[in-house]
Amino acid sequence: MISKLFQFLFKHLDSFLMACLFFALLLSLFVLYSASGQDFSRIYAQGINVLAALGVMWLAANISPLNLERAARPLYILGLLLLIAVALFGTISHGARRWLNLGFMQIQPSELMRIAVPMMLAWYFASREGKSSASNFVIGSLLLAFPVALIMKQPDLGTSLLIASSGFYVLFLAGLSWRFLLVASASLLALMPVFWSLLHDYQRKRIEILFDPTQDPLGAGYHTIQAIIAIGSGGSAGKGWLNGTQTQLDFLPERTTDFIFAVFSEEFGFLGNMLLLALFSLIIARGLVIASQAQNTFSRLLAGSITLNFFSYAFVNMGMVSGILPVVGVPLPLISYGGTSLVTLYLGFGILMSIHSHKKLVAT
C-alpha cells in the first residue's frame, strides 16, 4: 500500500531535478534567515510558498504534454484578456498598474504569460512543422509582441523583457535564421533613440546609473553601490553565515528579494558563488537534456524555452546586482523570497518533468 502511494506521488517527478531543487531550497532558507534579520516568520512564510509551489509542480508533472499542448491556445487567450483587463481596470500601486482585483484575491496576469507565451509559440510552430517560412516567424513575433507590449505599458520592464526572451528562445529553437537575427539586431540598434524616448524617467535613470552609480549615491545609485560593496567584501570565502556587515547593519536594500545575491556573496564569498553557479548549471543542463530527448516538436520547443528562460532569470538578477546590468525587478530564481515567482518557476520545472516522464507515451 505504501509502495503504491509512493509510486503514485513520485512517478512523474525527475529525481535529478528534485535533488537540485531540494539543495536550492536549503540554500534559500539559510540565506533568507540571515537576510531577514533572523526572522522566523519570513522563513515560515517562504515554507508555505514552497509547499504551494511543490503542489503546482506535482500537478504540472502529472499532466501529459498532449494536454499541455491542447491548453496552449486557451491559456494564451485568457492571459491576453486578463492583461487587457489590467490596462482598463487594474489596481495602481507604486505608480504601476500590474494587478487585477477579483474581489476575493488579487492576481498579476503577467506571471501567467511567463508560461502561456512559450506554450502558445511552441504550439504554433509545432502545428506548422515542415512548413517553415518567413511568414510563420512574422506571425510568431506578433504573438509575442502583443503581451510584451501590454506588460511594458503597465509599466513592468523587467517582466516584459523576460517574457520577450522566453518567446525569442522558441523562435530561435524553431529555426529562426541567423540572417534574420542580424537584420533584427541592426534594426533594434537603429531604433534605440525611439525606444529611449518611450522609456519612463525612472527607467532612463536606471540605465544612466548603470554607467555611473556614484552620480546619485543616496538615490537611484544606492542599491547598486551597496550591492557591489557587499559582493566585494565577501572575498574568496565570505564573512560567514550571519556575519555580513552590509546585511546585518541594514545597508543593503531589498535584501530578501531582488538583492539576495549580494547577501549570499558577502557571507559565502567567491567559493559560495561558484557553488551556486554550479547548481544552476546542473539544473540548466538537465533541462537541455530533457529538451533534446523530447519526442515531439511542441515538447522540445517548450522545454528548451523554459530551461533557457531560467538561465535568463539568473543572469539578469546576478548581472543587475553585480552592476553590469540596469536594476530591474527580477528576483534570484529559487533563492529570493516570494510566492508568485516561485510558483511560476516550479510550474516550469513540473512541465519539464512531464515532458521527460511522458515521452514514452508520445507517438514518434
C-alpha positions, 0 to 999 in steps of 0.5 A, a space after each residue: 500500500 505504501 509502495 503504491 502511494 509512493 509510486 503514485 506521488 513520485 512517478 512523474 517527478 525527475 529525481 535529478 531535478 528534485 535533488 537540485 531543487 531540494 539543495 536550492 531550497 536549503 540554500 534559500 532558507 539559510 540565506 533568507 534567515 540571515 537576510 531577514 534579520 533572523 526572522 522566523 516568520 519570513 522563513 515560515 512564510 517562504 515554507 508555505 510558498 514552497 509547499 504551494 509551489 511543490 503542489 503546482 509542480 506535482 500537478 504540472 508533472 502529472 499532466 501529459 504534454 498532449 494536454 499541455 499542448 491542447 491548453 496552449 491556445 486557451 491559456 494564451 487567450 485568457 492571459 491576453 484578456 486578463 492583461 487587457 483587463 489590467 490596462 482598463 481596470 487594474 489596481 495602481 500601486 507604486 505608480 504601476 498598474 500590474 494587478 487585477 482585483 477579483 474581489 476575493 484575491 488579487 492576481 498579476 496576469 503577467 506571471 501567467 504569460 511567463 508560461 502561456 507565451 512559450 506554450 502558445 509559440 511552441 504550439 504554433 510552430 509545432 502545428 506548422 512543422 515542415 512548413 517553415 517560412 518567413 511568414 510563420 516567424 512574422 506571425 510568431 513575433 506578433 504573438 509575442 509582441 502583443 503581451 510584451 507590449 501590454 506588460 511594458 505599458 503597465 509599466 513592468 520592464 523587467 517582466 516584459 523583457 523576460 517574457 520577450 526572451 522566453 518567446 525569442 528562445 522558441 523562435 530561435 529553437 524553431 529555426 529562426 535564421 541567423 540572417 534574420 537575427 542580424 537584420 533584427 539586431 541592426 534594426 533594434 540598434 537603429 531604433 534605440 533613440 525611439 525606444 529611449 524616448 518611450 522609456 519612463 524617467 525612472 527607467 532612463 535613470 536606471 540605465 544612466 546609473 548603470 554607467 555611473 552609480 556614484 552620480 546619485 549615491 543616496 538615490 537611484 545609485 544606492 542599491 547598486 553601490 551597496 550591492 557591489 560593496 557587499 559582493 566585494 567584501 565577501 572575498 574568496 570565502 565570505 564573512 560567514 553565515 550571519 556575519 555580513 556587515 552590509 546585511 546585518 547593519 541594514 545597508 543593503 536594500 531589498 535584501 530578501 528579494 531582488 538583492 539576495 545575491 549580494 547577501 549570499 556573496 558577502 557571507 559565502 564569498 567567491 567559493 559560495 558563488 561558484 557553488 551556486 553557479 554550479 547548481 544552476 548549471 546542473 539544473 540548466 543542463 538537465 533541462 537541455 537534456 530533457 529538451 533534446 530527448 523530447 519526442 515531439 516538436 511542441 515538447 522540445 520547443 517548450 522545454 528548451 524555452 523554459 530551461 533557457 528562460 531560467 538561465 535568463 532569470 539568473 543572469 539578469 538578477 546576478 548581472 543587475 546586482 553585480 552592476 553590469 546590468 540596469 536594476 530591474 525587478 527580477 528576483 534570484 530564481 529559487 533563492 529570493 523570497 516570494 510566492 508568485 515567482 516561485 510558483 511560476 518557476 516550479 510550474 516550469 520545472 513540473 512541465 519539464 518533468 512531464 515532458 521527460 516522464 511522458 515521452 514514452 507515451 508520445 507517438 514518434 
